[in-house]
């Protein structure tokens, strides 16, 4: 049970963190747009899975836990990609 709460807390923090980054810049490239779109899709999938926990039996609950873990991993990977892309795009060499 503690593990489930920890995963939920981690997911909530990731969602808050990624939401802030997805709205941080007015200008965006197509790759940024694609990653943000993936993040939004993953957020919706995560929300749907957490809703399934309200009625899932024991067998289904285990599968939902696994899928939530997969979604969290994908969110983490997408966040890393977005941050790397953001640094690459918005890092400028200092003017001399």
N, CA, C and O atoms as a Tinker XYZ file with bonds, in Angstrom:
   384  protein
     1  N      0.831000   -1.187000    0.000000    73     2
     2  CA     0.000000    0.000000    0.000000    64     1     3
     3  C      0.878000    1.254000    0.000000    63     2     4     5
     4  O      0.593000    2.220000   -0.708000    81     3
     5  N      1.976000    1.229000    0.821000    73     3     6
     6  CA     2.880000    2.372000    0.833000    64     5     7
     7  C      3.474000    2.596000   -0.547000    63     6     8     9
     8  O      3.646000    3.736000   -0.981000    81     7
     9  N      3.790000    1.492000   -1.243000    73     7    10
    10  CA     4.383000    1.577000   -2.575000    64     9    11
    11  C      3.434000    2.291000   -3.537000    63    10    12    13
    12  O      3.865000    3.101000   -4.359000    81    11
    13  N      2.156000    1.988000   -3.430000    73    11    14
    14  CA     1.159000    2.611000   -4.303000    64    13    15
    15  C      1.083000    4.115000   -4.027000    63    14    16    17
    16  O      1.021000    4.918000   -4.958000    81    15
    17  N      1.087000    4.488000   -2.754000    73    15    18
    18  CA     1.045000    5.909000   -2.407000    64    17    19
    19  C      2.286000    6.637000   -2.888000    63    18    20    21
    20  O      2.204000    7.771000   -3.360000    81    19
    21  N      3.443000    5.980000   -2.768000    73    19    22
    22  CA     4.696000    6.587000   -3.224000    64    21    23
    23  C      4.669000    6.794000   -4.740000    63    22    24    25
    24  O      5.101000    7.832000   -5.241000    81    23
    25  N      4.164000    5.808000   -5.451000    73    23    26
    26  CA     4.070000    5.933000   -6.911000    64    25    27
    27  C      3.101000    7.042000   -7.294000    63    26    28    29
    28  O      3.361000    7.802000   -8.227000    81    27
    29  N      1.994000    7.138000   -6.583000    73    27    30
    30  CA     1.014000    8.176000   -6.873000    64    29    31
    31  C      1.604000    9.550000   -6.601000    63    30    32    33
    32  O      1.409000   10.473000   -7.392000    81    31
    33  N      2.317000    9.697000   -5.504000    73    31    34
    34  CA     2.955000   10.966000   -5.182000    64    33    35
    35  C      4.005000   11.310000   -6.239000    63    34    36    37
    36  O      4.078000   12.454000   -6.687000    81    35
    37  N      4.804000   10.344000   -6.633000    73    35    38
    38  CA     5.810000   10.570000   -7.657000    64    37    39
    39  C      5.152000   10.988000   -8.972000    63    38    40    41
    40  O      5.613000   11.913000   -9.641000    81    39
    41  N      4.092000   10.311000   -9.325000    73    39    42
    42  CA     3.388000   10.641000  -10.560000    64    41    43
    43  C      2.820000   12.053000  -10.504000    63    42    44    45
    44  O      2.912000   12.803000  -11.475000    81    43
    45  N      2.237000   12.412000   -9.375000    73    43    46
    46  CA     1.683000   13.761000   -9.235000    64    45    47
    47  C      2.778000   14.810000   -9.380000    63    46    48    49
    48  O      2.577000   15.829000  -10.041000    81    47
    49  N      3.919000   14.572000   -8.775000    73    47    50
    50  CA     5.037000   15.512000   -8.891000    64    49    51
    51  C      5.523000   15.605000  -10.330000    63    50    52    53
    52  O      5.806000   16.697000  -10.824000    81    51
    53  N      5.620000   14.470000  -10.998000    73    51    54
    54  CA     6.036000   14.473000  -12.405000    64    53    55
    55  C      5.036000   15.242000  -13.253000    63    54    56    57
    56  O      5.419000   16.039000  -14.110000    81    55
    57  N      3.754000   15.002000  -13.012000    73    55    58
    58  CA     2.730000   15.689000  -13.794000    64    57    59
    59  C      2.788000   17.198000  -13.576000    63    58    60    61
    60  O      2.694000   17.968000  -14.532000    81    59
    61  N      2.938000   17.617000  -12.346000    73    59    62
    62  CA     3.032000   19.048000  -12.052000    64    61    63
    63  C      4.275000   19.627000  -12.714000    63    62    64    65
    64  O      4.218000   20.682000  -13.345000    81    63
    65  N      5.398000   18.931000  -12.567000    73    63    66
    66  CA     6.669000   19.380000  -13.121000    64    65    67
    67  C      6.596000   19.498000  -14.639000    63    66    68    69
    68  O      7.004000   20.513000  -15.204000    81    67
    69  N      6.081000   18.471000  -15.298000    73    67    70
    70  CA     6.029000   18.485000  -16.762000    64    69    71
    71  C      5.017000   19.497000  -17.272000    63    70    72    73
    72  O      5.225000   20.098000  -18.326000    81    71
    73  N      3.942000   19.693000  -16.554000    73    71    74
    74  CA     2.955000   20.690000  -16.966000    64    73    75
    75  C      3.569000   22.071000  -16.961000    63    74    76    77
    76  O      3.317000   22.871000  -17.862000    81    75
    77  N      4.372000   22.359000  -15.951000    73    75    78
    78  CA     5.036000   23.661000  -15.898000    64    77    79
    79  C      5.978000   23.845000  -17.079000    63    78    80    81
    80  O      6.032000   24.927000  -17.662000    81    79
    81  N      6.713000   22.814000  -17.436000    73    79    82
    82  CA     7.643000   22.923000  -18.555000    64    81    83
    83  C      6.922000   23.003000  -19.888000    63    82    84    85
    84  O      7.415000   23.646000  -20.815000    81    83
    85  N      5.774000   22.368000  -20.004000    73    83    86
    86  CA     5.077000   22.392000  -21.287000    64    85    87
    87  C      4.489000   23.761000  -21.583000    63    86    88    89
    88  O      4.190000   24.061000  -22.739000    81    87
    89  N      4.316000   24.595000  -20.574000    73    87    90
    90  CA     3.762000   25.927000  -20.788000    64    89    91
    91  C      4.783000   27.037000  -20.553000    63    90    92    93
    92  O      4.422000   28.214000  -20.547000    81    91
    93  N      6.029000   26.684000  -20.362000    73    91    94
    94  CA     7.036000   27.667000  -19.992000    64    93    95
    95  C      7.443000   28.579000  -21.142000    63    94    96    97
    96  O      7.795000   29.735000  -20.907000    81    95
    97  N      7.405000   28.097000  -22.365000    73    95    98
    98  CA     7.879000   28.888000  -23.495000    64    97    99
    99  C      6.756000   29.119000  -24.495000    63    98   100   101
   100  O      5.977000   28.215000  -24.799000    81    99
   101  N      6.688000   30.335000  -24.998000    73    99   102
   102  CA     5.672000   30.640000  -25.998000    64   101   103
   103  C      6.054000   30.071000  -27.352000    63   102   104   105
   104  O      5.198000   29.581000  -28.088000    81   103
   105  N      7.334000   30.133000  -27.680000    73   103   106
   106  CA     7.786000   29.582000  -28.949000    64   105   107
   107  C      8.229000   28.142000  -28.729000    63   106   108   109
   108  O      8.841000   27.807000  -27.716000    81   107
   109  N      7.908000   27.312000  -29.691000    73   107   110
   110  CA     8.299000   25.918000  -29.572000    64   109   111
   111  C      8.567000   25.345000  -30.948000    63   110   112   113
   112  O      8.012000   25.805000  -31.946000    81   111
   113  N      9.403000   24.360000  -30.990000    73   111   114
   114  CA     9.700000   23.671000  -32.233000    64   113   115
   115  C      8.737000   22.500000  -32.369000    63   114   116   117
   116  O      8.027000   22.140000  -31.429000    81   115
   117  N      8.731000   21.920000  -33.552000    73   115   118
   118  CA     7.860000   20.765000  -33.759000    64   117   119
   119  C      8.240000   19.596000  -32.845000    63   118   120   121
   120  O      7.351000   18.959000  -32.281000    81   119
   121  N      9.540000   19.292000  -32.682000    73   119   122
   122  CA     9.886000   18.210000  -31.740000    64   121   123
   123  C      9.398000   18.501000  -30.317000    63   122   124   125
   124  O      8.946000   17.592000  -29.622000    81   123
   125  N      9.488000   19.765000  -29.880000    73   123   126
   126  CA     8.967000   20.113000  -28.552000    64   125   127
   127  C      7.467000   19.849000  -28.492000    63   126   128   129
   128  O      6.960000   19.286000  -27.522000    81   127
   129  N      6.770000   20.261000  -29.541000    73   127   130
   130  CA     5.318000   20.048000  -29.605000    64   129   131
   131  C      4.984000   18.563000  -29.509000    63   130   132   133
   132  O      4.074000   18.171000  -28.779000    81   131
   133  N      5.727000   17.736000  -30.250000    73   131   134
   134  CA     5.472000   16.293000  -30.221000    64   133   135
   135  C      5.668000   15.714000  -28.827000    63   134   136   137
   136  O      4.863000   14.906000  -28.363000    81   135
   137  N      6.743000   16.129000  -28.160000    73   135   138
   138  CA     7.005000   15.612000  -26.813000    64   137   139
   139  C      5.913000   16.063000  -25.861000    63   138   140   141
   140  O      5.429000   15.275000  -25.049000    81   139
   141  N      5.526000   17.316000  -25.952000    73   139   142
   142  CA     4.458000   17.824000  -25.073000    64   141   143
   143  C      3.142000   17.104000  -25.332000    63   142   144   145
   144  O      2.383000   16.817000  -24.406000    81   143
   145  N      2.887000   16.819000  -26.593000    73   143   146
   146  CA     1.684000   16.060000  -26.941000    64   145   147
   147  C      1.733000   14.666000  -26.317000    63   146   148   149
   148  O      0.734000   14.185000  -25.781000    81   147
   149  N      2.899000   14.020000  -26.390000    73   147   150
   150  CA     3.071000   12.707000  -25.763000    64   149   151
   151  C      2.847000   12.793000  -24.256000    63   150   152   153
   152  O      2.200000   11.923000  -23.672000    81   151
   153  N      3.380000   13.835000  -23.627000    73   151   154
   154  CA     3.216000   14.008000  -22.182000    64   153   155
   155  C      1.743000   14.152000  -21.829000    63   154   156   157
   156  O      1.276000   13.551000  -20.862000    81   155
   157  N      1.011000   14.940000  -22.600000    73   155   158
   158  CA    -0.423000   15.099000  -22.331000    64   157   159
   159  C     -1.168000   13.783000  -22.499000    63   158   160   161
   160  O     -2.062000   13.466000  -21.714000    81   159
   161  N     -0.800000   13.007000  -23.533000    73   159   162
   162  CA    -1.434000   11.699000  -23.747000    64   161   163
   163  C     -1.149000   10.772000  -22.567000    63   162   164   165
   164  O     -2.039000   10.074000  -22.080000    81   163
   165  N      0.091000   10.778000  -22.121000    73   163   166
   166  CA     0.480000    9.936000  -20.986000    64   165   167
   167  C     -0.243000   10.373000  -19.709000    63   166   168   169
   168  O     -0.639000    9.534000  -18.899000    81   167
   169  N     -0.412000   11.677000  -19.532000    73   167   170
   170  CA    -1.137000   12.176000  -18.362000    64   169   171
   171  C     -2.582000   11.673000  -18.371000    63   170   172   173
   172  O     -3.112000   11.263000  -17.338000    81   171
   173  N     -3.205000   11.710000  -19.537000    73   171   174
   174  CA    -4.577000   11.201000  -19.646000    64   173   175
   175  C     -4.635000    9.702000  -19.377000    63   174   176   177
   176  O     -5.536000    9.224000  -18.687000    81   175
   177  N     -3.685000    8.972000  -19.916000    73   175   178
   178  CA    -3.637000    7.524000  -19.670000    64   177   179
   179  C     -3.447000    7.238000  -18.186000    63   178   180   181
   180  O     -4.090000    6.345000  -17.633000    81   179
   181  N     -2.565000    7.997000  -17.545000    73   179   182
   182  CA    -2.342000    7.822000  -16.107000    64   181   183
   183  C     -3.639000    8.076000  -15.332000    63   182   184   185
   184  O     -4.002000    7.302000  -14.446000    81   183
   185  N     -4.321000    9.149000  -15.668000    73   183   186
   186  CA    -5.576000    9.487000  -14.981000    64   185   187
   187  C     -6.599000    8.368000  -15.171000    63   186   188   189
   188  O     -7.268000    7.974000  -14.215000    81   187
   189  N     -6.725000    7.854000  -16.394000    73   187   190
   190  CA    -7.675000    6.772000  -16.647000    64   189   191
   191  C     -7.330000    5.527000  -15.836000    63   190   192   193
   192  O     -8.220000    4.859000  -15.309000    81   191
   193  N     -6.054000    5.219000  -15.736000    73   191   194
   194  CA    -5.640000    4.050000  -14.954000    64   193   195
   195  C     -5.942000    4.236000  -13.473000    63   194   196   197
   196  O     -6.370000    3.293000  -12.807000    81   195
   197  N     -5.725000    5.436000  -12.950000    73   195   198
   198  CA    -6.039000    5.659000  -11.536000    64   197   199
   199  C     -7.542000    5.557000  -11.299000    63   198   200   201
   200  O     -7.972000    5.145000  -10.222000    81   199
   201  N     -8.332000    5.921000  -12.279000    73   199   202
   202  CA    -9.781000    5.772000  -12.143000    64   201   203
   203  C    -10.179000    4.303000  -12.136000    63   202   204   205
   204  O    -11.138000    3.925000  -11.462000    81   203
   205  N     -9.457000    3.475000  -12.875000    73   203   206
   206  CA    -9.758000    2.039000  -12.904000    64   205   207
   207  C     -9.540000    1.390000  -11.539000    63   206   208   209
   208  O    -10.165000    0.377000  -11.223000    81   207
   209  N     -8.665000    1.965000  -10.743000    73   207   210
   210  CA    -8.405000    1.401000   -9.414000    64   209   211
   211  C     -9.639000    1.461000   -8.517000    63   210   212   213
   212  O     -9.725000    0.720000   -7.538000    81   211
   213  N    -10.593000    2.332000   -8.838000    73   211   214
   214  CA   -11.804000    2.444000   -8.020000    64   213   215
   215  C    -12.664000    1.190000   -8.093000    63   214   216   217
   216  O    -13.378000    0.870000   -7.142000    81   215
   217  N    -12.602000    0.477000   -9.214000    73   215   218
   218  CA   -13.480000   -0.693000   -9.366000    64   217   219
   219  C    -12.742000   -1.983000   -9.720000    63   218   220   221
   220  O    -13.378000   -3.017000   -9.923000    81   219
   221  N    -11.428000   -1.940000   -9.796000    73   219   222
   222  CA   -10.660000   -3.113000  -10.228000    64   221   223
   223  C    -10.626000   -4.188000   -9.149000    63   222   224   225
   224  O    -10.448000   -3.902000   -7.965000    81   223
   225  N    -10.802000   -5.437000   -9.591000    73   223   226
   226  CA   -10.634000   -6.556000   -8.661000    64   225   227
   227  C     -9.138000   -6.823000   -8.480000    63   226   228   229
   228  O     -8.311000   -6.154000   -9.099000    81   227
   229  N     -8.792000   -7.784000   -7.645000    73   227   230
   230  CA    -7.391000   -8.028000   -7.287000    64   229   231
   231  C     -6.528000   -8.352000   -8.508000    63   230   232   233
   232  O     -5.412000   -7.846000   -8.627000    81   231
   233  N     -7.028000   -9.179000   -9.402000    73   231   234
   234  CA    -6.249000   -9.568000  -10.579000    64   233   235
   235  C     -6.035000   -8.383000  -11.517000    63   234   236   237
   236  O     -4.927000   -8.154000  -12.002000    81   235
   237  N     -7.102000   -7.639000  -11.764000    73   235   238
   238  CA    -7.006000   -6.465000  -12.635000    64   237   239
   239  C     -6.147000   -5.383000  -11.986000    63   238   240   241
   240  O     -5.402000   -4.683000  -12.671000    81   239
   241  N     -6.250000   -5.249000  -10.682000    73   239   242
   242  CA    -5.491000   -4.234000   -9.953000    64   241   243
   243  C     -3.986000   -4.407000  -10.173000    63   242   244   245
   244  O     -3.266000   -3.423000  -10.345000    81   243
   245  N     -3.512000   -5.653000  -10.168000    73   243   246
   246  CA    -2.091000   -5.905000  -10.406000    64   245   247
   247  C     -1.667000   -5.444000  -11.799000    63   246   248   249
   248  O     -0.592000   -4.871000  -11.979000    81   247
   249  N     -2.521000   -5.702000  -12.769000    73   247   250
   250  CA    -2.212000   -5.257000  -14.147000    64   249   251
   251  C     -2.229000   -3.737000  -14.229000    63   250   252   253
   252  O     -1.386000   -3.142000  -14.901000    81   251
   253  N     -3.173000   -3.109000  -13.557000    73   251   254
   254  CA    -3.243000   -1.645000  -13.557000    64   253   255
   255  C     -1.989000   -1.068000  -12.909000    63   254   256   257
   256  O     -1.446000   -0.078000  -13.398000    81   255
   257  N     -1.519000   -1.671000  -11.817000    73   255   258
   258  CA    -0.278000   -1.216000  -11.173000    64   257   259
   259  C      0.892000   -1.283000  -12.155000    63   258   260   261
   260  O      1.703000   -0.360000  -12.232000    81   259
   261  N      0.969000   -2.387000  -12.903000    73   259   262
   262  CA     2.038000   -2.530000  -13.883000    64   261   263
   263  C      1.947000   -1.450000  -14.957000    63   262   264   265
   264  O      2.955000   -0.853000  -15.335000    81   263
   265  N      0.736000   -1.206000  -15.444000    73   263   266
   266  CA     0.553000   -0.202000  -16.488000    64   265   267
   267  C      0.848000    1.199000  -15.966000    63   266   268   269
   268  O      1.393000    2.033000  -16.689000    81   267
   269  N      0.492000    1.456000  -14.720000    73   267   270
   270  CA     0.824000    2.754000  -14.115000    64   269   271
   271  C      2.343000    2.903000  -14.046000    63   270   272   273
   272  O      2.873000    3.974000  -14.341000    81   271
   273  N      3.038000    1.850000  -13.664000    73   271   274
   274  CA     4.498000    1.888000  -13.639000    64   273   275
   275  C      5.082000    2.180000  -15.012000    63   274   276   277
   276  O      6.032000    2.952000  -15.139000    81   275
   277  N      4.506000    1.556000  -16.049000    73   275   278
   278  CA     4.964000    1.806000  -17.416000    64   277   279
   279  C      4.727000    3.266000  -17.813000    63   278   280   281
   280  O      5.597000    3.905000  -18.407000    81   279
   281  N      3.558000    3.778000  -17.485000    73   279   282
   282  CA     3.225000    5.172000  -17.806000    64   281   283
   283  C      4.181000    6.113000  -17.087000    63   282   284   285
   284  O      4.662000    7.078000  -17.681000    81   283
   285  N      4.461000    5.845000  -15.820000    73   283   286
   286  CA     5.384000    6.697000  -15.065000    64   285   287
   287  C      6.775000    6.689000  -15.697000    63   286   288   289
   288  O      7.430000    7.728000  -15.777000    81   287
   289  N      7.216000    5.530000  -16.139000    73   287   290
   290  CA     8.520000    5.445000  -16.795000    64   289   291
   291  C      8.519000    6.237000  -18.098000    63   290   292   293
   292  O      9.477000    6.950000  -18.397000    81   291
   293  N      7.458000    6.115000  -18.861000    73   291   294
   294  CA     7.362000    6.863000  -20.111000    64   293   295
   295  C      7.302000    8.364000  -19.858000    63   294   296   297
   296  O      7.885000    9.148000  -20.606000    81   295
   297  N      6.594000    8.762000  -18.801000    73   295   298
   298  CA     6.554000   10.184000  -18.441000    64   297   299
   299  C      7.944000   10.688000  -18.070000    63   298   300   301
   300  O      8.344000   11.784000  -18.461000    81   299
   301  N      8.667000    9.883000  -17.318000    73   299   302
   302  CA    10.024000   10.259000  -16.929000    64   301   303
   303  C     10.905000   10.427000  -18.165000    63   302   304   305
   304  O     11.636000   11.410000  -18.282000    81   303
   305  N     10.832000    9.467000  -19.084000    73   303   306
   306  CA    11.636000    9.527000  -20.299000    64   305   307
   307  C     11.256000   10.735000  -21.156000    63   306   308   309
   308  O     12.132000   11.412000  -21.693000    81   307
   309  N      9.970000   11.006000  -21.287000    73   307   310
   310  CA     9.515000   12.152000  -22.080000    64   309   311
   311  C      9.968000   13.460000  -21.440000    63   310   312   313
   312  O     10.331000   14.404000  -22.142000    81   311
   313  N      9.948000   13.517000  -20.122000    73   311   314
   314  CA    10.397000   14.717000  -19.415000    64   313   315
   315  C     11.881000   14.947000  -19.647000    63   314   316   317
   316  O     12.307000   16.077000  -19.884000    81   315
   317  N     12.659000   13.893000  -19.580000    73   315   318
   318  CA    14.097000   14.005000  -19.829000    64   317   319
   319  C     14.339000   14.499000  -21.261000    63   318   320   321
   320  O     15.164000   15.387000  -21.480000    81   319
   321  N     13.626000   13.929000  -22.227000    73   319   322
   322  CA    13.766000   14.364000  -23.623000    64   321   323
   323  C     13.422000   15.845000  -23.770000    63   322   324   325
   324  O     14.130000   16.593000  -24.443000    81   323
   325  N     12.324000   16.257000  -23.130000    73   323   326
   326  CA    11.901000   17.651000  -23.225000    64   325   327
   327  C     12.950000   18.580000  -22.622000    63   326   328   329
   328  O     13.269000   19.618000  -23.202000    81   327
   329  N     13.477000   18.216000  -21.478000    73   327   330
   330  CA    14.503000   19.040000  -20.842000    64   329   331
   331  C     15.768000   19.104000  -21.691000    63   330   332   333
   332  O     16.354000   20.176000  -21.845000    81   331
   333  N     16.191000   17.982000  -22.238000    73   331   334
   334  CA    17.373000   17.961000  -23.099000    64   333   335
   335  C     17.159000   18.818000  -24.336000    63   334   336   337
   336  O     18.048000   19.570000  -24.734000    81   335
   337  N     15.997000   18.709000  -24.939000    73   335   338
   338  CA    15.683000   19.502000  -26.125000    64   337   339
   339  C     15.623000   20.983000  -25.782000    63   338   340   341
   340  O     16.095000   21.825000  -26.546000    81   339
   341  N     15.045000   21.292000  -24.642000    73   339   342
   342  CA    14.946000   22.681000  -24.211000    64   341   343
   343  C     16.335000   23.293000  -24.030000    63   342   344   345
   344  O     16.590000   24.416000  -24.465000    81   343
   345  N     17.213000   22.556000  -23.394000    73   343   346
   346  CA    18.589000   23.042000  -23.192000    64   345   347
   347  C     19.273000   23.225000  -24.546000    63   346   348   349
   348  O     19.951000   24.227000  -24.774000    81   347
   349  N     19.093000   22.260000  -25.435000    73   347   350
   350  CA    19.727000   22.320000  -26.750000    64   349   351
   351  C     19.228000   23.528000  -27.545000    63   350   352   353
   352  O     20.019000   24.226000  -28.181000    81   351
   353  N     17.944000   23.769000  -27.508000    73   351   354
   354  CA    17.353000   24.848000  -28.305000    64   353   355
   355  C     17.632000   26.218000  -27.706000    63   354   356   357
   356  O     17.935000   27.169000  -28.427000    81   355
   357  N     17.529000   26.314000  -26.393000    73   355   358
   358  CA    17.561000   27.633000  -25.761000    64   357   359
   359  C     18.909000   28.020000  -25.158000    63   358   360   361
   360  O     19.049000   29.114000  -24.612000    81   359
   361  N     19.888000   27.144000  -25.250000    73   359   362
   362  CA    21.220000   27.500000  -24.771000    64   361   363
   363  C     21.941000   28.237000  -25.886000    63   362   364   365
   364  O     22.068000   27.739000  -27.005000    81   363
   365  N     22.400000   29.410000  -25.564000    73   363   366
   366  CA    23.117000   30.227000  -26.551000    64   365   367
   367  C     24.526000   30.458000  -26.059000    63   366   368   369
   368  O     24.777000   30.524000  -24.856000    81   367
   369  N     25.445000   30.582000  -27.002000    73   367   370
   370  CA    26.809000   30.891000  -26.639000    64   369   371
   371  C     26.880000   32.345000  -26.168000    63   370   372   373
   372  O     26.188000   33.205000  -26.711000    81   371
   373  N     27.706000   32.622000  -25.167000    73   371   374
   374  CA    27.822000   33.994000  -24.673000    64   373   375
   375  C     28.399000   34.915000  -25.754000    63   374   376   377
   376  O     29.255000   34.516000  -26.544000    81   375
   377  N     27.910000   36.140000  -25.765000    73   375   378
   378  CA    28.398000   37.142000  -26.705000    64   377   379
   379  C     29.730000   37.675000  -26.216000    63   378   380   381
   380  O     29.935000   37.882000  -25.020000    81   379
   381  N     30.637000   37.896000  -27.168000    73   379   382
   382  CA    31.954000   38.426000  -26.808000    64   381   383
   383  C     32.057000   39.881000  -27.175000    63   382   384
   384  O     33.095000   40.503000  -26.948000    81   383
